[in-house]
Amino acid sequence: MSPSNPRTHGNIRTPGMTIRAALLSLMVLAPAGALADTWQTWRLLESVEVTEMHEGERFRVRKDFPDALRAATQGFEIAGYVVPVVPEPWMTTFLLVERPEDCPFCGSGYGPSTTVEVYLDRPMKDLPEFSYVELRGDLELVEDPDTMQMFRLRNARVLPGS
C-alpha cells in the first residue's frame, strides 16, 4: 500500500452513512446510568481515525485523535474486562477490553483495537481473566507511528464497588 492509497479505519464508509454515525445514532438506545457512560467512553475511544501506510519497506500508522478525546485524558474513567498480560500474584499491568470477546489474543476482530493498556498506581491482587473492573487514571494517547497501540491508562486506580 502506498501513502497515496492509505487504508483507513474508524470512519469506514458504508452505503449512506459512516459506521461512526451509525454507532453514535444508537447512543439513544444505550441504557441509562453507568452502563451508558461506559458505552459512550468506548465509542469515544473508537472514534480515533487510523490510517495505515507503507513508506518504502516501513509500515507506519497515522492516528487522528478527536479533540473531545484529547480534552478528556486527565481523570479518565472507564470500565471493562481484564485481560492479564503476565501471570503474577499481584497485578500492576493488564489490558482492558470493552467485552471479553474483544480479547486481542483470541484472534477475533479486525483493524485497530480499542484495547487499553493499564498501569496501576499500586499493585492489586491478581484477578481471573475477564473480571469486570471500573478504573480512573490518566489516559495517554499513543502517537507513535510505528505501532497500532493507541491507549495507555497511567496511574490507574480501581474504583470502589467494582
Z-matrix of the N, CA and C atoms (Angstrom, degrees):
N
C 1 1.440
C 2 1.522 1 108.80
N 3 1.284 2 118.26 1 136.28
C 4 1.460 3 121.04 2 -179.86
C 5 1.519 4 109.62 3 -100.92
N 6 1.370 5 117.75 4 160.83
C 7 1.458 6 119.74 5 178.43
C 8 1.521 7 112.36 6 -57.56
N 9 1.351 8 117.27 7 -26.88
C 10 1.458 9 119.08 8 179.14
C 11 1.524 10 112.14 9 -77.59
N 12 1.331 11 116.64 10 -11.79
C 13 1.460 12 121.02 11 179.35
C 14 1.529 13 109.12 12 -128.88
N 15 1.341 14 117.36 13 63.76
C 16 1.470 15 118.91 14 -177.38
C 17 1.512 16 111.44 15 -73.71
N 18 1.309 17 113.88 16 159.43
C 19 1.464 18 122.28 17 175.35
C 20 1.516 19 106.20 18 -103.37
N 21 1.317 20 118.18 19 120.61
C 22 1.456 21 121.41 20 -174.13
C 23 1.519 22 110.71 21 -108.43
N 24 1.354 23 115.73 22 135.91
C 25 1.466 24 122.88 23 175.35
C 26 1.520 25 107.38 24 -115.83
N 27 1.287 26 117.45 25 168.61
C 28 1.465 27 120.91 26 176.01
C 29 1.506 28 110.04 27 95.59
N 30 1.317 29 117.23 28 -70.21
C 31 1.449 30 121.51 29 -178.56
C 32 1.525 31 108.03 30 -104.01
N 33 1.324 32 116.35 31 66.92
C 34 1.456 33 122.82 32 -175.62
C 35 1.526 34 109.01 33 -82.52
N 36 1.304 35 117.27 34 129.63
C 37 1.465 36 121.57 35 -177.34
C 38 1.523 37 111.81 36 -75.83
N 39 1.312 38 115.40 37 136.70
C 40 1.457 39 122.19 38 172.85
C 41 1.518 40 106.40 39 -129.30
N 42 1.320 41 119.37 40 167.37
C 43 1.462 42 120.05 41 -179.72
C 44 1.526 43 111.68 42 -56.53
N 45 1.308 44 116.07 43 115.38
C 46 1.455 45 121.20 44 173.08
C 47 1.508 46 116.50 45 86.62
N 48 1.332 47 119.54 46 -15.74
C 49 1.468 48 119.65 47 -179.17
C 50 1.518 49 109.57 48 -165.94
N 51 1.311 50 116.33 49 170.47
C 52 1.458 51 119.36 50 175.95
C 53 1.518 52 109.08 51 -95.31
N 54 1.324 53 116.08 52 158.66
C 55 1.467 54 119.97 53 176.64
C 56 1.517 55 109.09 54 -61.09
N 57 1.335 56 117.16 55 -39.01
C 58 1.463 57 119.67 56 179.26
C 59 1.524 58 110.32 57 -59.32
N 60 1.310 59 117.08 58 -44.58
C 61 1.467 60 119.87 59 179.22
C 62 1.523 61 110.69 60 -62.88
N 63 1.315 62 116.57 61 -39.32
C 64 1.465 63 119.84 62 178.45
C 65 1.523 64 110.85 63 -63.56
N 66 1.331 65 116.66 64 -43.77
C 67 1.465 66 119.58 65 179.04
C 68 1.523 67 111.42 66 -64.38
N 69 1.322 68 115.91 67 -43.34
C 70 1.461 69 118.46 68 -179.42
C 71 1.524 70 111.33 69 -65.70
N 72 1.323 71 117.12 70 -33.47
C 73 1.465 72 118.87 71 178.36
C 74 1.522 73 111.56 72 -68.18
N 75 1.341 74 117.37 73 -23.04
C 76 1.460 75 121.27 74 178.35
C 77 1.524 76 112.45 75 -79.44
N 78 1.327 77 118.27 76 -9.65
C 79 1.461 78 120.79 77 -176.90
C 80 1.521 79 112.24 78 -56.57
N 81 1.310 80 117.09 79 -31.41
C 82 1.461 81 119.74 80 179.03
C 83 1.521 82 111.62 81 -67.09
N 84 1.336 83 117.32 82 -19.37
C 85 1.450 84 121.06 83 179.23
C 86 1.522 85 112.76 84 -88.66
N 87 1.343 86 117.93 85 -9.93
C 88 1.466 87 120.94 86 -178.40
C 89 1.525 88 109.56 87 -68.81
N 90 1.330 89 117.36 88 144.77
C 91 1.459 90 120.53 89 178.91
C 92 1.517 91 111.61 90 -61.97
N 93 1.310 92 116.12 91 154.89
C 94 1.464 93 120.98 92 179.57
C 95 1.521 94 110.38 93 -74.43
N 96 1.332 95 116.65 94 164.03
C 97 1.464 96 122.15 95 175.05
C 98 1.511 97 113.47 96 84.93
N 99 1.316 98 115.35 97 -152.66
C 100 1.460 99 121.71 98 -172.95
C 101 1.524 100 112.34 99 -60.07
N 102 1.332 101 117.05 100 -39.00
C 103 1.452 102 119.22 101 -178.86
C 104 1.524 103 110.72 102 -61.60
N 105 1.315 104 117.55 103 -41.35
C 106 1.466 105 120.43 104 177.74
C 107 1.523 106 110.03 105 -62.87
N 108 1.332 107 117.68 106 -41.83
C 109 1.459 108 120.57 107 178.44
C 110 1.526 109 110.58 108 -62.73
N 111 1.325 110 116.94 109 -42.23
C 112 1.459 111 121.32 110 178.30
C 113 1.518 112 110.20 111 -62.34
N 114 1.303 113 117.03 112 -44.84
C 115 1.449 114 121.55 113 179.09
C 116 1.523 115 110.22 114 -58.90
N 117 1.329 116 117.02 115 -45.41
C 118 1.461 117 121.51 116 -179.64
C 119 1.525 118 111.23 117 -66.24
N 120 1.329 119 117.64 118 -35.64
C 121 1.461 120 120.80 119 178.25
C 122 1.524 121 110.55 120 -62.30
N 123 1.316 122 116.60 121 -46.88
C 124 1.469 123 119.61 122 179.41
C 125 1.529 124 111.14 123 -65.87
N 126 1.336 125 118.30 124 -35.02
C 127 1.472 126 120.19 125 176.55
C 128 1.528 127 110.11 126 -65.37
N 129 1.318 128 117.50 127 -37.24
C 130 1.464 129 120.83 128 177.24
C 131 1.525 130 109.99 129 -61.76
N 132 1.337 131 117.28 130 -43.64
C 133 1.461 132 120.30 131 177.64
C 134 1.532 133 110.91 132 -63.24
N 135 1.313 134 116.47 133 -38.30
C 136 1.469 135 120.32 134 179.73
C 137 1.523 136 113.04 135 -70.47
N 138 1.317 137 117.99 136 -13.86
C 139 1.468 138 120.26 137 -176.69
C 140 1.530 139 113.35 138 -77.32
N 141 1.316 140 117.67 139 -3.43
C 142 1.461 141 120.59 140 176.09
C 143 1.519 142 108.77 141 -66.19
N 144 1.321 143 116.32 142 131.92
C 145 1.459 144 120.44 143 176.23
C 146 1.519 145 108.13 144 -93.81
N 147 1.325 146 115.56 145 127.93
C 148 1.463 147 122.27 146 -176.84
C 149 1.525 148 108.60 147 -119.64
N 150 1.318 149 115.47 148 130.69
C 151 1.457 150 121.18 149 177.12
C 152 1.522 151 108.69 150 -122.29
N 153 1.333 152 115.91 151 122.41
C 154 1.463 153 121.72 152 177.30
C 155 1.526 154 108.30 153 -90.81
N 156 1.340 155 116.17 154 135.86
C 157 1.456 156 120.78 155 -179.75
C 158 1.520 157 109.88 156 -138.47
N 159 1.302 158 115.00 157 150.80
C 160 1.459 159 120.96 158 173.00
C 161 1.519 160 106.67 159 -112.64
N 162 1.315 161 115.58 160 123.54
C 163 1.465 162 121.52 161 176.75
C 164 1.520 163 106.42 162 -114.12
N 165 1.314 164 115.79 163 96.46
C 166 1.458 165 119.85 164 -172.80
C 167 1.515 166 108.24 165 67.44
N 168 1.322 167 116.44 166 -121.61
C 169 1.467 168 120.46 167 177.06
C 170 1.520 169 111.79 168 -97.37
N 171 1.293 170 117.05 169 6.26
C 172 1.464 171 121.43 170 -176.35
C 173 1.531 172 110.58 171 -100.66
N 174 1.311 173 114.99 172 133.63
C 175 1.467 174 122.63 173 176.52
C 176 1.529 175 107.50 174 -91.64
N 177 1.323 176 117.78 175 130.36
C 178 1.465 177 122.40 176 -179.88
C 179 1.530 178 109.13 177 -130.50
N 180 1.312 179 115.26 178 155.49
C 181 1.459 180 121.19 179 179.21
C 182 1.529 181 108.31 180 -131.84
N 183 1.322 182 115.83 181 128.12
C 184 1.469 183 120.10 182 173.26
C 185 1.527 184 106.68 183 -105.02
N 186 1.333 185 115.01 184 128.40
C 187 1.469 186 120.98 185 -179.40
C 188 1.526 187 107.77 186 -116.83
N 189 1.311 188 115.90 187 123.94
C 190 1.463 189 121.31 188 177.54
C 191 1.525 190 107.92 189 -107.39
N 192 1.343 191 115.11 190 102.10
C 193 1.457 192 121.56 191 -179.40
C 194 1.528 193 108.90 192 -85.25
N 195 1.329 194 117.87 193 126.42
C 196 1.472 195 120.02 194 -179.69
C 197 1.523 196 111.35 195 -65.89
N 198 1.322 197 115.79 196 152.01
C 199 1.467 198 121.56 197 -179.70
C 200 1.524 199 112.16 198 -57.06
N 201 1.343 200 117.23 199 -36.97
C 202 1.467 201 120.22 200 -179.97
C 203 1.526 202 110.81 201 -61.29
N 204 1.305 203 117.68 202 -36.41
C 205 1.464 204 121.27 203 178.39
C 206 1.526 205 110.22 204 -73.16
N 207 1.315 206 117.37 205 -43.81
C 208 1.474 207 120.81 206 178.14
C 209 1.530 208 111.30 207 -58.32
N 210 1.312 209 116.90 208 -35.83
C 211 1.464 210 121.38 209 -178.64
C 212 1.522 211 112.82 210 -75.67
N 213 1.332 212 118.17 211 -15.48
C 214 1.471 213 121.70 212 -173.20
C 215 1.530 214 113.55 213 -104.99
N 216 1.310 215 119.24 214 13.00
C 217 1.466 216 120.38 215 -170.66
C 218 1.526 217 114.79 216 -73.90
N 219 1.321 218 118.70 217 -31.08
C 220 1.465 219 120.94 218 -179.35
C 221 1.529 220 110.14 219 -82.76
N 222 1.328 221 116.64 220 132.86
C 223 1.465 222 120.23 221 -178.71
C 224 1.515 223 112.15 222 63.28
N 225 1.313 224 116.30 223 36.21
C 226 1.465 225 123.05 224 -176.52
C 227 1.523 226 109.70 225 -71.34
N 228 1.321 227 117.50 226 127.70
C 229 1.464 228 122.43 227 178.82
C 230 1.515 229 109.43 228 -110.10
N 231 1.338 230 114.31 229 136.31
C 232 1.460 231 120.45 230 -178.61
C 233 1.522 232 108.83 231 -153.20
N 234 1.304 233 116.33 232 149.80
C 235 1.468 234 122.03 233 176.20
C 236 1.517 235 108.22 234 -127.26
N 237 1.320 236 115.43 235 147.37
C 238 1.455 237 119.49 236 179.09
C 239 1.510 238 110.73 237 -179.28
N 240 1.312 239 114.97 238 -158.90
C 241 1.455 240 121.75 239 -173.25
C 242 1.527 241 110.81 240 -115.52
N 243 1.332 242 115.32 241 136.39
C 244 1.457 243 123.27 242 -176.07
C 245 1.528 244 110.58 243 -77.25
N 246 1.337 245 114.87 244 131.15
C 247 1.457 246 122.12 245 169.93
C 248 1.529 247 105.71 246 -120.11
N 249 1.345 248 117.36 247 103.80
C 250 1.465 249 119.57 248 -179.12
C 251 1.531 250 110.61 249 -63.47
N 252 1.335 251 115.25 250 145.43
C 253 1.459 252 120.69 251 178.86
C 254 1.528 253 109.56 252 -99.65
N 255 1.325 254 116.05 253 -43.27
C 256 1.464 255 122.26 254 -179.26
C 257 1.523 256 107.57 255 -128.99
N 258 1.336 257 118.06 256 129.74
C 259 1.467 258 118.19 257 176.96
C 260 1.525 259 109.69 258 -70.03
N 261 1.317 260 115.68 259 121.91
C 262 1.459 261 121.38 260 179.74
C 263 1.520 262 108.37 261 -154.34
N 264 1.342 263 118.19 262 151.86
C 265 1.460 264 119.72 263 -177.68
C 266 1.532 265 113.04 264 -69.08
N 267 1.326 266 117.05 265 -27.02
C 268 1.460 267 121.92 266 177.82
C 269 1.515 268 108.14 267 -125.82
N 270 1.322 269 116.20 268 122.34
C 271 1.465 270 121.34 269 -176.48
C 272 1.522 271 110.61 270 -88.42
N 273 1.309 272 115.35 271 139.42
C 274 1.461 273 120.90 272 170.77
C 275 1.522 274 110.15 273 -124.86
N 276 1.331 275 115.93 274 -21.86
C 277 1.462 276 121.73 275 -178.47
C 278 1.528 277 109.01 276 -140.36
N 279 1.325 278 115.76 277 138.77
C 280 1.460 279 121.56 278 174.74
C 281 1.520 280 107.66 279 -159.90
N 282 1.309 281 116.29 280 174.24
C 283 1.456 282 121.88 281 174.79
C 284 1.517 283 108.73 282 -102.30
N 285 1.310 284 115.95 283 148.14
C 286 1.461 285 121.99 284 177.34
C 287 1.521 286 107.78 285 -119.99
N 288 1.338 287 116.42 286 131.23
C 289 1.455 288 122.29 287 177.84
C 290 1.523 289 109.22 288 -125.87
N 291 1.320 290 115.83 289 156.69
C 292 1.465 291 120.08 290 -178.91
C 293 1.522 292 111.77 291 -68.39
N 294 1.327 293 116.74 292 -41.70
C 295 1.464 294 122.77 293 -178.82
C 296 1.525 295 108.16 294 -134.89
N 297 1.333 296 118.40 295 148.62
C 298 1.471 297 119.78 296 179.13
C 299 1.531 298 113.24 297 -54.23
N 300 1.314 299 117.88 298 -35.08
C 301 1.467 300 119.59 299 -179.69
C 302 1.527 301 113.02 300 -69.63
N 303 1.344 302 117.79 301 -6.73
C 304 1.464 303 121.91 302 176.63
C 305 1.523 304 112.71 303 -87.75
N 306 1.320 305 116.89 304 5.77
C 307 1.464 306 121.72 305 -179.05
C 308 1.530 307 110.01 306 -51.86
N 309 1.338 308 118.45 307 123.46
C 310 1.463 309 120.23 308 -177.19
C 311 1.523 310 113.54 309 -70.43
N 312 1.323 311 118.19 310 -13.22
C 313 1.465 312 121.34 311 -179.98
C 314 1.518 313 112.40 312 -94.15
N 315 1.336 314 116.69 313 -2.34
C 316 1.471 315 120.27 314 -174.53
C 317 1.520 316 112.84 315 -94.17
N 318 1.323 317 117.81 316 -6.13
C 319 1.455 318 121.38 317 175.68
C 320 1.511 319 115.67 318 81.46
N 321 1.336 320 118.33 319 9.42
C 322 1.456 321 119.26 320 179.34
C 323 1.526 322 109.71 321 -97.49
N 324 1.300 323 115.28 322 163.40
C 325 1.454 324 119.99 323 176.57
C 326 1.517 325 112.57 324 87.47
N 327 1.322 326 115.14 325 168.64
C 328 1.450 327 122.42 326 -179.70
C 329 1.515 328 108.63 327 -144.24
N 330 1.301 329 116.14 328 144.48
C 331 1.455 330 120.58 329 174.93
C 332 1.505 331 112.23 330 85.44
N 333 1.316 332 115.17 331 -173.10
C 334 1.454 333 119.26 332 -177.14
C 335 1.522 334 110.69 333 -63.94
N 336 1.286 335 114.66 334 143.97
C 337 1.453 336 120.99 335 -175.20
C 338 1.523 337 110.74 336 -96.63
N 339 1.304 338 115.72 337 149.16
C 340 1.456 339 119.87 338 173.24
C 341 1.520 340 110.59 339 -93.94
N 342 1.312 341 116.11 340 25.08
C 343 1.459 342 121.09 341 175.67
C 344 1.525 343 109.37 342 -64.44
N 345 1.340 344 116.05 343 137.19
C 346 1.461 345 121.70 344 178.33
C 347 1.522 346 108.20 345 -110.85
N 348 1.328 347 116.32 346 125.26
C 349 1.460 348 121.07 347 174.34
C 350 1.519 349 107.39 348 -83.19
N 351 1.329 350 117.30 349 123.18
C 352 1.464 351 122.15 350 -173.63
C 353 1.522 352 110.41 351 -107.68
N 354 1.332 353 115.51 352 133.39
C 355 1.465 354 123.57 353 173.55
C 356 1.525 355 107.23 354 -119.58
N 357 1.328 356 116.74 355 108.98
C 358 1.462 357 121.28 356 -178.82
C 359 1.524 358 111.15 357 -72.72
N 360 1.325 359 116.33 358 149.63
C 361 1.465 360 119.59 359 177.72
C 362 1.521 361 111.47 360 -75.78
N 363 1.337 362 116.61 361 -19.57
C 364 1.470 363 121.49 362 173.67
C 365 1.524 364 107.99 363 -151.66
N 366 1.335 365 117.22 364 149.35
C 367 1.470 366 119.94 365 -177.37
C 368 1.525 367 112.10 366 -61.17
N 369 1.318 368 114.90 367 147.77
C 370 1.469 369 120.63 368 173.18
C 371 1.527 370 107.47 369 -128.26
N 372 1.316 371 114.83 370 154.57
C 373 1.463 372 120.68 371 179.71
C 374 1.523 373 109.68 372 -57.14
N 375 1.322 374 115.58 373 140.45
C 376 1.458 375 121.91 374 -178.99
C 377 1.523 376 110.80 375 -53.51
N 378 1.326 377 116.52 376 141.51
C 379 1.458 378 123.02 377 178.23
C 380 1.524 379 109.43 378 -114.75
N 381 1.311 380 117.10 379 151.86
C 382 1.472 381 118.76 380 174.04
C 383 1.531 382 109.99 381 -63.50
N 384 1.312 383 115.51 382 151.01
C 385 1.456 384 120.64 383 177.36
C 386 1.523 385 109.69 384 -54.86
N 387 1.306 386 115.89 385 139.13
C 388 1.459 387 125.86 386 178.88
C 389 1.527 388 113.52 387 69.69
N 390 1.322 389 117.24 388 24.05
C 391 1.468 390 119.68 389 170.58
C 392 1.527 391 107.96 390 -69.58
N 393 1.321 392 116.42 391 141.25
C 394 1.464 393 121.96 392 179.51
C 395 1.519 394 109.33 393 -83.85
N 396 1.332 395 117.22 394 130.99
C 397 1.467 396 121.74 395 176.82
C 398 1.524 397 110.30 396 -138.16
N 399 1.322 398 114.60 397 152.44
C 400 1.465 399 121.90 398 172.83
C 401 1.517 400 106.64 399 -114.80
N 402 1.336 401 116.32 400 132.89
C 403 1.458 402 121.46 401 -172.55
C 404 1.523 403 111.96 402 -130.41
N 405 1.322 404 114.92 403 157.08
C 406 1.466 405 122.34 404 170.06
C 407 1.518 406 107.29 405 -135.98
N 408 1.311 407 116.57 406 135.38
C 409 1.459 408 121.72 407 178.50
C 410 1.513 409 109.83 408 -170.72
N 411 1.309 410 115.35 409 -166.51
C 412 1.464 411 120.94 410 179.38
C 413 1.517 412 108.48 411 -103.52
N 414 1.315 413 115.83 412 119.33
C 415 1.457 414 121.16 413 -177.35
C 416 1.525 415 109.67 414 -81.18
N 417 1.322 416 115.40 415 122.23
C 418 1.464 417 121.42 416 175.28
C 419 1.522 418 107.59 417 -98.76
N 420 1.313 419 115.77 418 127.61
C 421 1.454 420 121.55 419 177.12
C 422 1.530 421 107.10 420 -91.60
N 423 1.313 422 116.64 421 117.82
C 424 1.461 423 121.50 422 -175.06
C 425 1.527 424 108.60 423 -84.09
N 426 1.317 425 115.90 424 104.95
C 427 1.465 426 122.00 425 -176.05
C 428 1.530 427 112.49 426 -88.16
N 429 1.321 428 118.08 427 -9.71
C 430 1.464 429 123.85 428 -175.82
C 431 1.534 430 110.68 429 -51.46
N 432 1.338 431 118.19 430 119.20
C 433 1.464 432 120.42 431 -178.45
C 434 1.528 433 113.81 432 -75.80
N 435 1.322 434 117.52 433 -3.66
C 436 1.459 435 120.66 434 -178.49
C 437 1.526 436 113.03 435 -95.68
N 438 1.326 437 118.06 436 5.53
C 439 1.461 438 121.24 437 179.96
C 440 1.528 439 110.51 438 -141.76
N 441 1.333 440 115.43 439 151.44
C 442 1.466 441 120.64 440 174.55
C 443 1.529 442 111.29 441 -82.23
N 444 1.340 443 117.09 442 -11.67
C 445 1.461 444 119.75 443 -179.93
C 446 1.526 445 109.21 444 -60.22
N 447 1.344 446 115.73 445 138.44
C 448 1.457 447 119.44 446 -177.16
C 449 1.522 448 114.41 447 -120.50
N 450 1.356 449 118.42 448 -26.27
C 451 1.465 450 119.47 449 -170.32
C 452 1.518 451 113.21 450 -136.95
N 453 1.331 452 115.11 451 139.85
C 454 1.464 453 122.98 452 168.37
C 455 1.520 454 106.59 453 -132.89
N 456 1.325 455 116.33 454 136.36
C 457 1.455 456 121.26 455 174.33
C 458 1.524 457 106.94 456 -105.38
N 459 1.325 458 116.65 457 110.16
C 460 1.463 459 122.71 458 -176.28
C 461 1.528 460 110.03 459 -98.97
N 462 1.344 461 115.76 460 156.24
C 463 1.473 462 121.58 461 179.07
C 464 1.521 463 110.94 462 51.95
N 465 1.315 464 116.30 463 37.94
C 466 1.460 465 121.42 464 -175.69
C 467 1.519 466 111.99 465 -76.22
N 468 1.323 467 115.26 466 143.63
C 469 1.461 468 122.99 467 174.70
C 470 1.520 469 108.58 468 -127.81
N 471 1.323 470 114.83 469 142.48
C 472 1.453 471 120.00 470 175.44
C 473 1.534 472 107.40 471 -76.92
N 474 1.319 473 116.63 472 129.84
C 475 1.460 474 120.77 473 -178.77
C 476 1.523 475 109.82 474 -78.04
N 477 1.324 476 117.26 475 146.19
C 478 1.470 477 120.44 476 178.81
C 479 1.529 478 110.81 477 -57.49
N 480 1.315 479 114.63 478 142.71
C 481 1.451 480 120.25 479 176.84
C 482 1.512 481 114.33 480 91.90
N 483 1.329 482 116.96 481 -3.79
C 484 1.478 483 116.79 482 179.87
C 485 1.516 484 110.55 483 -103.70
